[in-house]
Every structure is written in structure tokens, then in C-alpha cells.
């Protein structure tokens, strides 16, 4: 991860921080109970996998809890992709107060292979001091961070608050992104706290300033009307799965560099390096397996496109027959660095797949979802207040990170509210294994981030006066 160290004087009164710290500690049993309740709801926003009622149940849980911390106007709003966003407001009563928007999402990734989990994916379980469960970090842990910060402050919240907790972020279907521009006044704020990233490590505070964009493409190859005996017809009949494999093989070269025609792939990161050995450890690369790409780790993560084959539809090994596959599909996830438009990247990938298809097989390639990359401005009062709050809470300097994940909403918020500071924080540090089996959260990260947010709200209000 790239990082630039930020050191600010700690002018927050130590007594105030310690009083809030004690209050957060008192709230931790409530944190665990509420996170247990929320993790137990399998709010995967894909009706093919889980009933839509589960997402509705999670949305209502979120709405009820924020109503309980002073949001008098909190409700579920349907967005264009059919998902429900929880939206609310909590004015502080001062006509000159700044407005802060708090963001998180309640939907989660599918559990994937449940047999790979060391604990049940939808039951919050403590193992060796960490809390395991799908969404424990991404992003239900951040939902309870917001709740805990506000409970710690009680009635003494010195800013107007706006809330949005969305329900389809993990699916990338763009419900909230489509909703925001047409309802700009509903979420307008001076500062926006996006709680969906994380620290450099447990206890090492960070804000995220750079995000990759994303393009999801599904490609389908058709070659035969139906399956045919591989002995009788194999050798002359075109094999759709073989054609798809050949096409996918062109997306990377022998070094592992992404090689989509029309996309630049030679960017160089000029910031601080991401040590290869640390990356290997955090990524879980097996001994003896090489990293890919001919650039540094930071180059490959932050300045160059990266394509991943995230799924293939074809006969499974168990149950397959000696038959030629007539039709096969793959889902591709392309990550793009700042400076590359998703429209450009999507067109390049679709055109590439058509160009490299062998044997005149029929190819359908469609962009299913996309989102732009994002780079935050860091010279505003909200960033300064957050950095100072983190240093006061953690007792060490704050770093600025790049993250490989994508949050398309950030670019929409930046375009809709060009004068707002957007600050990205969260509990999703590298050990959390988000999007993978055995996702977990360190409870001390929830406590420290909640305390940080509470101190931030006080410091930001003072800076705006």
C-alpha cells in the first residue's frame, strides 16, 4: 500500500478524548450484540442467492437503530436498481452548524464456499480475539461504528447529520449512484465520511485517498446447438469452452501484465513503495508462487489496469460427461486506475474479446456494471480534523493509503457536491479478509474508529465555526 505520512499537532484535549474513550468501552457489549444481530441477517443483494426480504430486513434494522440515536427523519428509500437505501437526518439545532453525511452499506458479499469458513458465516463468532462473520468488517462493522460514535456523544453532537446506508454496493448495480444526482438536496453536506475502507493495520490509523474504478463484463461463447459426443465429433466440431479459454488467455501476457487492447499498462507509481514481502503476506501468496506483472507492487496496484476472471459457467468436473461444450460464459472484473474512464475501459475490453475470438464462434460481451476511479482532495478542513482526531485516539501519525477496491459512489458524490470534503475511513484492515471466507473484524478497530469519529465531529465543528 502506498502511504504518505501526515503529522498534525494534537490540540484535542486529552481529557475529552479519554472521557469519550471510557464511554466507548462501556458501549462495547452493545456493539457486539448489535453486530451479532446484523451479521445474522444474510443481506446479499442477489435474489438468485438469497431472498430479497433479507436485505429489506437488514435495511429496517439499520433504520430502527439510527432512529434510536436521534434521527427523527429516517426512512427506507427505493433506488433505481430496486434496493433500499436508509436515509435520515439529525439536525443539531444550530443554524450555523456544518453538515456531515455518514455513509456505510448493509449488503454483503455471498459467503462463497461455506465449508471453507472456520465459523458459520452468518453467526458472529469470536476466535482468538477477532469477531468472524460475513459483513463483520465490510461493511456492517462500519454501521456500528457510526452508531457507537453517536451514542458516545449522546446529545452533544455539534453538527447537523445526514445518513445514507445503501443496500446494493457489493453488487455494483449502481442504485445509490443513480439516486444521488436527482435528489442532491436530500444528502447535501459540507463533509462526507465514507466508512467503507480501513487502516494500514490494526492500531495503525489511515485515511484512503485513492480508489480504483471497476468494469464488470460477462462474455458468452456459443459454438454448437447442443452437447455432442467428444469421441464422435471431437476434433472437427468447435468447442465453446476451449474458445473461451483461448480468449481469456489473451488478457494477460506471460509475466501476468494485463493486456487489453487499447488500455495503457505502463504506469509508474511515484509515491512510497508497497514492499513485496509484505504484500505476499497480506495477499496470502503461497510459498514459491511468483507475483505477477513487470512493475513494482505499487505500480501494479495503483497505476495499471488489472483484470480478474471471477467466474466461469461450464460443466463442473464432478458430473461432467464426455461431450463437447456448446456454450460457456465468464465474468470478468477489470480494475482501472485514476485517469482511465470506465466507458473507455469497458469498450476496450468488449472489443478485445470480439477481436480474439477463434473459429468465428458467436460472442456476446456486455458491460454489466462499472464505476469510475476516485482520488480525494486532502487539503480541506474535514481531512485535517480527521487526521488530528486519529492521531489523538491512536497516539501515532496518520498515513494516507491507496486502495485497490472500488467505491463508485465516491465519484458521484464528488461530482454532485464539489465543495464537500470526502473522507474515507473504516475497520477493513488487511487481516479482515473481506470478500473471502473467514471475514473478521478486530473489535478494537471498531472501538478506536468509533472514538475517532466522535472526536472528529467535535473537532470539525470547532474548525468550521
C-alpha positions as CSV (number, residue, x, y, z in Angstrom):
1,X,0.0,0.0,0.0
2,X,1.2,3.4,-0.8
3,X,1.2,5.9,2.1
4,X,2.1,9.4,2.8
5,X,2.6,10.2,6.5
6,X,0.6,13.1,7.9
7,X,1.6,14.6,11.2
8,X,-0.6,17.2,12.9
9,X,-0.4,18.7,16.3
10,X,-2.8,17.1,18.8
11,X,-4.8,20.1,20.1
12,X,-7.7,17.9,21.2
13,X,-7.9,18.0,25.0
14,X,-6.6,14.7,26.4
15,X,-9.4,14.7,29.0
16,X,-12.1,14.9,26.4
17,X,-10.6,12.0,24.4
18,X,-10.3,9.9,27.5
19,X,-13.8,10.6,28.6
20,X,-15.1,9.5,25.2
21,X,-12.8,6.5,25.2
22,X,-14.3,5.3,28.5
23,X,-17.8,5.8,27.1
24,X,-17.0,3.8,24.0
25,X,-15.6,1.0,26.2
26,X,-18.9,0.9,28.1
27,X,-20.7,0.5,24.8
28,X,-18.7,-2.4,23.5
29,X,-21.2,-5.1,24.8
30,X,-23.9,-3.3,22.9
31,X,-21.6,-3.2,19.8
32,X,-21.1,-7.0,19.9
33,X,-24.8,-7.6,20.4
34,X,-25.9,-5.3,17.6
35,X,-23.2,-6.6,15.2
36,X,-24.3,-10.2,16.0
37,X,-27.9,-9.3,15.1
38,X,-26.9,-7.6,11.9
39,X,-24.4,-10.3,10.7
40,X,-27.1,-12.9,11.3
41,X,-29.2,-11.3,8.5
42,X,-27.9,-12.7,5.2
43,X,-28.3,-9.4,3.3
44,X,-26.8,-10.5,0.0
45,X,-28.3,-8.3,-2.7
46,X,-28.6,-11.0,-5.3
47,X,-32.1,-12.6,-5.4
48,X,-30.6,-15.6,-7.2
49,X,-28.8,-16.5,-3.9
50,X,-30.9,-15.1,-1.0
51,X,-34.4,-13.8,-0.7
52,X,-34.8,-10.0,-1.2
53,X,-36.6,-10.0,2.1
54,X,-33.3,-10.4,3.9
55,X,-32.0,-7.1,2.5
56,X,-35.2,-5.5,3.5
57,X,-34.9,-6.9,7.0
58,X,-31.4,-5.5,7.3
59,X,-32.5,-2.1,6.0
60,X,-35.2,-1.9,8.6
61,X,-32.8,-3.0,11.3
62,X,-30.5,-0.1,10.3
63,X,-33.4,2.4,10.2
64,X,-34.6,1.4,13.6
65,X,-31.2,1.7,15.2
66,X,-30.5,5.1,13.8
67,X,-33.9,6.3,14.8
68,X,-32.9,5.3,18.3
69,X,-29.9,7.6,18.2
70,X,-31.8,10.7,17.4
71,X,-32.5,10.5,13.7
72,X,-36.1,11.7,13.8
73,X,-36.5,11.6,10.0
74,X,-35.1,8.2,8.9
75,X,-36.8,6.1,6.3
76,X,-36.2,3.5,3.5
77,X,-36.0,4.9,0.0
78,X,-36.1,2.7,-3.0
79,X,-33.3,3.4,-5.5
80,X,-33.4,2.8,-9.3
81,X,-31.9,-0.8,-9.0
82,X,-34.7,-1.8,-6.6
83,X,-32.5,-1.8,-3.5
84,X,-33.5,0.2,-0.4
85,X,-31.2,2.9,1.0
86,X,-31.7,4.0,4.6
87,X,-31.7,7.8,4.6
88,X,-32.1,10.1,7.6
89,X,-31.3,13.4,9.1
90,X,-30.5,14.7,12.6
91,X,-30.2,18.5,13.0
92,X,-28.3,19.8,15.9
93,X,-30.4,23.0,16.3
94,X,-27.6,25.5,15.4
95,X,-28.5,27.3,12.2
96,X,-24.8,28.0,11.6
97,X,-23.7,24.3,12.1
98,X,-21.9,22.4,9.4
99,X,-23.5,19.3,7.9
100,X,-21.8,15.9,7.9
101,X,-23.0,13.0,5.8
102,X,-22.3,9.5,7.3
103,X,-22.2,6.6,4.8
104,X,-22.0,2.8,5.0
105,X,-23.7,-0.2,3.4
106,X,-25.6,-3.0,4.9
107,X,-25.5,-5.5,2.0
108,X,-22.7,-8.1,2.0
109,X,-20.8,-10.4,-0.4
110,X,-22.1,-14.0,-0.7
111,X,-20.4,-16.4,1.7
112,X,-18.8,-18.4,-1.1
113,X,-17.7,-21.9,0.0
114,X,-19.3,-22.2,3.4
115,X,-17.1,-25.3,4.1
116,X,-14.1,-23.0,3.9
117,X,-15.3,-21.0,6.9
118,X,-13.9,-21.8,10.3
119,X,-17.2,-20.5,11.8
120,X,-20.7,-20.2,10.5
121,X,-20.7,-17.2,8.1
122,X,-23.9,-15.6,9.4
123,X,-23.2,-16.1,13.1
124,X,-20.8,-13.6,14.7
125,X,-18.2,-15.8,16.5
126,X,-15.1,-14.8,18.5
127,X,-11.9,-16.6,17.7
128,X,-8.6,-15.5,19.1
129,X,-9.8,-12.1,19.9
130,X,-11.4,-11.3,16.4
131,X,-15.1,-11.4,15.5
132,X,-15.8,-13.6,12.5
133,X,-18.8,-13.4,10.2
134,X,-19.8,-12.2,6.7
135,X,-20.1,-8.4,6.8
136,X,-18.4,-8.2,10.3
137,X,-15.9,-5.7,8.7
138,X,-17.4,-5.0,5.2
139,X,-19.5,-3.1,6.0
140,X,-21.7,-3.9,9.0
141,X,-18.8,-3.2,11.3
142,X,-18.8,0.3,10.0
143,X,-22.5,0.7,10.5
144,X,-22.0,0.0,14.2
145,X,-19.0,2.4,14.2
146,X,-21.4,5.2,13.3
147,X,-23.9,4.1,15.9
148,X,-21.3,3.9,18.6
149,X,-19.8,7.2,17.9
150,X,-23.2,8.9,18.2
151,X,-24.0,7.1,21.4
152,X,-20.7,8.1,22.9
153,X,-21.5,11.8,22.1
154,X,-25.1,11.5,23.3
155,X,-27.0,14.7,22.9
156,X,-23.8,16.7,22.4
157,X,-23.4,16.3,18.6
158,X,-22.3,19.8,17.3
159,X,-23.1,19.3,13.6
160,X,-26.1,18.5,11.5
161,X,-26.0,14.9,10.4
162,X,-27.3,13.2,7.3
163,X,-27.3,9.5,6.9
164,X,-27.2,7.1,4.0
165,X,-26.7,3.3,4.3
166,X,-27.1,1.6,1.0
167,X,-28.2,-1.9,0.1
168,X,-26.5,-2.9,-3.2
169,X,-22.9,-1.6,-3.0
170,X,-21.5,-5.1,-3.3
171,X,-23.5,-6.0,-6.4
172,X,-22.2,-2.9,-8.2
173,X,-25.7,-2.3,-9.8
174,X,-25.5,1.5,-9.1
175,X,-28.7,2.1,-7.2
176,X,-27.5,4.8,-5.0
177,X,-25.2,6.3,-7.6
178,X,-28.2,6.8,-9.9
179,X,-30.3,8.1,-7.0
180,X,-28.0,10.8,-5.7
181,X,-27.9,13.3,-8.6
182,X,-31.6,13.6,-8.8
183,X,-32.0,14.0,-5.0
184,X,-29.0,16.2,-4.3
185,X,-30.6,18.3,-1.7
186,X,-31.5,15.3,0.3
187,X,-27.9,14.3,1.0
188,X,-26.1,17.7,0.7
189,X,-23.3,18.1,3.2
190,X,-20.1,20.0,3.9
191,X,-18.2,16.8,4.7
192,X,-18.8,13.2,3.8
193,X,-17.5,10.4,5.9
194,X,-17.4,7.2,3.8
195,X,-16.9,4.3,6.2
196,X,-16.0,1.5,3.8
197,X,-12.2,1.3,3.8
198,X,-9.7,0.6,6.6
199,X,-6.4,1.2,8.4
200,X,-3.0,0.1,7.3
201,X,-3.1,-2.5,10.1
202,X,-4.8,-2.9,13.4
203,X,-3.9,0.1,15.5
204,X,-2.3,2.0,12.6
205,X,-4.6,4.8,11.6
206,X,-5.2,5.8,8.0
207,X,-7.4,7.6,5.6
208,X,-7.8,6.4,2.0
209,X,-7.2,8.9,-0.8
210,X,-7.2,6.8,-4.0
211,X,-9.6,4.1,-5.3
212,X,-9.5,2.1,-8.4
213,X,-12.5,2.1,-10.8
214,X,-14.2,-1.1,-11.9
215,X,-15.8,-2.6,-15.0
216,X,-17.7,-5.9,-14.9
217,X,-18.1,-7.7,-18.2
218,X,-19.9,-11.0,-18.9
219,X,-18.8,-12.8,-22.0
220,X,-20.6,-15.7,-23.5
221,X,-19.3,-18.0,-26.3
222,X,-21.6,-20.3,-28.4
223,X,-20.4,-22.8,-30.9
224,X,-22.9,-25.7,-31.1
225,X,-26.7,-26.1,-30.9
226,X,-26.2,-28.7,-28.1
227,X,-23.7,-31.1,-26.5
228,X,-22.1,-33.6,-28.8
229,X,-20.2,-36.8,-28.1
230,X,-16.5,-35.8,-27.8
231,X,-15.4,-39.1,-29.4
232,X,-17.7,-39.0,-32.4
233,X,-17.5,-35.2,-33.1
234,X,-14.4,-34.0,-31.2
235,X,-11.5,-32.8,-33.4
236,X,-13.6,-31.0,-36.0
237,X,-16.5,-29.6,-34.0
238,X,-15.7,-26.2,-32.4
239,X,-15.6,-26.3,-28.6
240,X,-17.1,-23.3,-26.9
241,X,-15.2,-23.8,-23.7
242,X,-11.9,-24.2,-25.5
243,X,-12.6,-21.0,-27.4
244,X,-13.4,-19.1,-24.2
245,X,-10.2,-20.3,-22.6
246,X,-8.2,-19.2,-25.6
247,X,-9.8,-15.7,-25.4
248,X,-9.2,-15.4,-21.7
249,X,-5.6,-16.3,-22.1
250,X,-5.0,-13.2,-24.2
251,X,-6.0,-10.9,-21.3
252,X,-2.5,-11.3,-19.7
253,X,1.0,-11.8,-21.0
254,X,3.5,-14.4,-19.8
255,X,4.5,-12.0,-17.0
256,X,0.9,-11.5,-15.8
257,X,0.5,-8.0,-17.1
258,X,-3.0,-7.1,-18.2
259,X,-3.0,-6.8,-22.0
260,X,-6.4,-5.5,-23.0
261,X,-6.1,-3.8,-26.4
262,X,-6.4,0.0,-26.0
263,X,-5.7,0.2,-22.3
264,X,-2.4,1.7,-21.1
265,X,-0.4,-0.6,-18.9
266,X,2.9,1.1,-18.2
267,X,2.1,3.5,-15.4
268,X,4.7,4.0,-12.6
269,X,3.8,4.8,-9.0
270,X,5.9,7.8,-7.8
271,X,4.8,7.6,-4.1
272,X,6.1,5.4,-1.3
273,X,6.6,1.7,-2.2
274,X,4.5,-1.3,-1.1
275,X,7.1,-3.9,0.0
276,X,6.7,-7.1,-2.0
277,X,7.2,-9.3,1.1
278,X,4.5,-7.5,3.0
279,X,2.2,-7.8,0.0
280,X,2.8,-11.5,-0.3
281,X,2.0,-12.0,3.4
282,X,-1.2,-9.8,3.3
283,X,-2.4,-11.4,0.0
284,X,-1.7,-14.9,1.2
285,X,0.5,-15.8,-1.8
286,X,1.7,-19.4,-1.4
287,X,5.4,-20.2,-1.0
288,X,7.2,-20.4,-4.3
289,X,4.5,-18.7,-6.3
290,X,5.6,-15.5,-8.1
291,X,3.9,-12.2,-8.0
292,X,2.6,-11.1,-11.4
293,X,3.5,-8.1,-13.6
294,X,6.7,-6.5,-14.6
295,X,6.2,-3.4,-12.4
296,X,6.5,-2.9,-8.7
297,X,3.7,-4.0,-6.4
298,X,2.6,-0.3,-6.2
299,X,2.7,0.1,-10.0
300,X,0.5,-3.0,-10.5
301,X,-2.0,-1.9,-7.8
302,X,-2.3,1.9,-8.3
303,X,-1.3,2.9,-11.8
304,X,-2.1,0.0,-14.1
305,X,-5.3,-1.9,-15.1
306,X,-5.8,-5.3,-13.5
307,X,-8.2,-8.0,-14.8
308,X,-9.5,-10.9,-12.9
309,X,-11.6,-13.8,-14.1
310,X,-14.1,-14.1,-11.2
311,X,-16.4,-16.8,-12.5
312,X,-16.9,-19.3,-15.3
313,X,-20.1,-21.1,-16.2
314,X,-19.3,-24.5,-17.7
315,X,-19.8,-28.2,-16.6
316,X,-18.3,-29.0,-13.2
317,X,-15.7,-31.7,-13.0
318,X,-18.0,-33.9,-10.9
319,X,-20.9,-34.9,-13.1
320,X,-19.4,-33.9,-16.4
321,X,-19.8,-36.1,-19.5
322,X,-17.5,-36.9,-22.4
323,X,-19.2,-34.2,-24.5
324,X,-18.2,-31.1,-26.3
325,X,-19.3,-28.0,-24.5
326,X,-21.6,-25.9,-26.8
327,X,-21.8,-22.8,-24.7
328,X,-19.7,-21.2,-21.9
329,X,-19.6,-17.9,-20.1
330,X,-17.2,-16.0,-17.9
331,X,-17.5,-12.9,-15.7
332,X,-14.5,-10.6,-15.8
333,X,-13.7,-7.8,-13.3
334,X,-11.4,-5.1,-14.6
335,X,-10.0,-2.6,-12.2
336,X,-8.8,0.7,-13.6
337,X,-6.5,3.4,-12.0
338,X,-7.4,7.1,-11.7
339,X,-7.2,8.7,-15.1
340,X,-8.9,5.9,-17.0
341,X,-12.6,6.3,-17.7
342,X,-14.8,3.2,-17.2
343,X,-16.6,3.8,-20.5
344,X,-13.2,3.7,-22.3
345,X,-12.2,0.6,-20.4
346,X,-15.5,-1.2,-21.0
347,X,-15.4,-0.6,-24.7
348,X,-11.8,-1.7,-24.9
349,X,-12.4,-5.0,-23.1
350,X,-15.6,-5.8,-25.1
351,X,-13.8,-5.0,-28.4
352,X,-10.8,-7.1,-27.3
353,X,-12.9,-10.2,-26.6
354,X,-14.6,-10.0,-30.1
355,X,-11.2,-9.5,-31.8
356,X,-9.5,-12.5,-30.3
357,X,-12.4,-15.0,-30.6
358,X,-11.3,-18.0,-32.6
359,X,-13.2,-20.1,-35.2
360,X,-15.9,-17.5,-35.8
361,X,-17.7,-18.6,-32.7
362,X,-20.6,-16.4,-31.6
363,X,-19.5,-14.0,-28.9
364,X,-21.7,-11.8,-26.7
365,X,-19.9,-9.5,-24.3
366,X,-21.7,-6.9,-22.2
367,X,-20.8,-4.5,-19.5
368,X,-22.9,-5.3,-16.5
369,X,-21.7,-2.7,-14.1
370,X,-19.0,0.0,-13.9
371,X,-17.7,2.7,-11.7
372,X,-15.1,5.4,-12.1
373,X,-11.8,5.6,-10.1
374,X,-11.5,8.3,-7.4
375,X,-8.8,10.5,-5.9
376,X,-9.7,12.6,-2.9
377,X,-8.6,16.1,-2.2
378,X,-6.8,16.2,1.2
379,X,-6.4,19.9,1.9
380,X,-9.9,20.6,3.4
381,X,-10.9,21.1,7.0
382,X,-12.5,17.7,7.3
383,X,-9.4,15.9,6.3
384,X,-7.4,17.9,8.7
385,X,-9.9,17.3,11.5
386,X,-9.9,13.5,10.8
387,X,-6.1,13.3,10.8
388,X,-5.9,15.2,14.1
389,X,-8.7,13.0,15.6
390,X,-6.9,9.8,14.6
391,X,-3.6,10.9,16.0
392,X,-5.3,11.9,19.3
393,X,-7.0,8.5,19.5
394,X,-4.3,6.2,18.2
395,X,-1.3,8.1,19.5
396,X,0.6,7.8,16.3
397,X,0.8,9.7,12.9
398,X,-1.9,9.1,10.3
399,X,-1.0,7.7,6.9
400,X,-2.7,8.2,3.5
401,X,-3.4,5.0,1.6
402,X,-4.3,3.9,-1.8
403,X,-6.9,1.1,-2.0
404,X,-7.4,-1.4,-4.8
405,X,-11.1,-1.7,-4.2
406,X,-13.8,0.5,-5.9
407,X,-16.5,2.7,-4.4
408,X,-18.1,4.2,-7.5
409,X,-20.4,6.4,-5.3
410,X,-17.4,8.5,-4.3
411,X,-17.0,10.0,-7.7
412,X,-20.8,10.6,-7.9
413,X,-20.6,12.4,-4.5
414,X,-17.6,14.4,-5.7
415,X,-19.4,15.5,-8.9
416,X,-22.7,16.2,-7.1
417,X,-21.2,18.1,-4.1
418,X,-17.9,19.6,-5.5
419,X,-17.4,21.7,-2.4
420,X,-17.6,18.8,0.1
421,X,-14.7,17.1,1.7
422,X,-14.9,13.3,1.2
423,X,-13.0,11.3,3.9
424,X,-12.7,7.6,3.6
425,X,-12.1,5.5,6.8
426,X,-13.2,2.1,8.2
427,X,-12.5,-1.1,10.0
428,X,-11.5,-3.2,7.0
429,X,-7.7,-3.6,7.6
430,X,-5.8,-6.3,5.7
431,X,-6.4,-9.1,8.3
432,X,-10.2,-8.7,7.8
433,X,-10.2,-11.0,4.7
434,X,-13.2,-9.1,3.2
435,X,-14.9,-10.7,0.2
436,X,-13.3,-14.1,1.2
437,X,-14.3,-16.9,3.6
438,X,-13.5,-16.2,7.2
439,X,-14.1,-12.5,7.1
440,X,-13.5,-10.9,10.5
441,X,-13.1,-7.7,12.4
442,X,-10.9,-6.7,15.3
443,X,-13.2,-5.3,18.0
444,X,-10.5,-2.8,19.0
445,X,-10.8,-1.3,15.4
446,X,-14.5,-0.7,15.9
447,X,-13.8,0.9,19.3
448,X,-11.0,3.1,18.0
449,X,-12.8,4.2,14.8
450,X,-15.9,5.0,16.8
451,X,-13.9,7.1,19.2
452,X,-12.1,8.7,16.2
453,X,-15.4,9.6,14.6
454,X,-16.8,11.1,17.8
455,X,-13.6,13.2,18.3
456,X,-13.7,14.2,14.6
457,X,-17.3,15.5,14.8
458,X,-16.3,17.7,17.7
459,X,-13.0,18.9,16.0
460,X,-14.7,19.5,12.6
461,X,-17.5,21.6,14.2
462,X,-14.9,23.7,16.0
463,X,-12.9,24.2,12.8
464,X,-16.0,25.3,10.9
465,X,-17.0,28.0,13.5
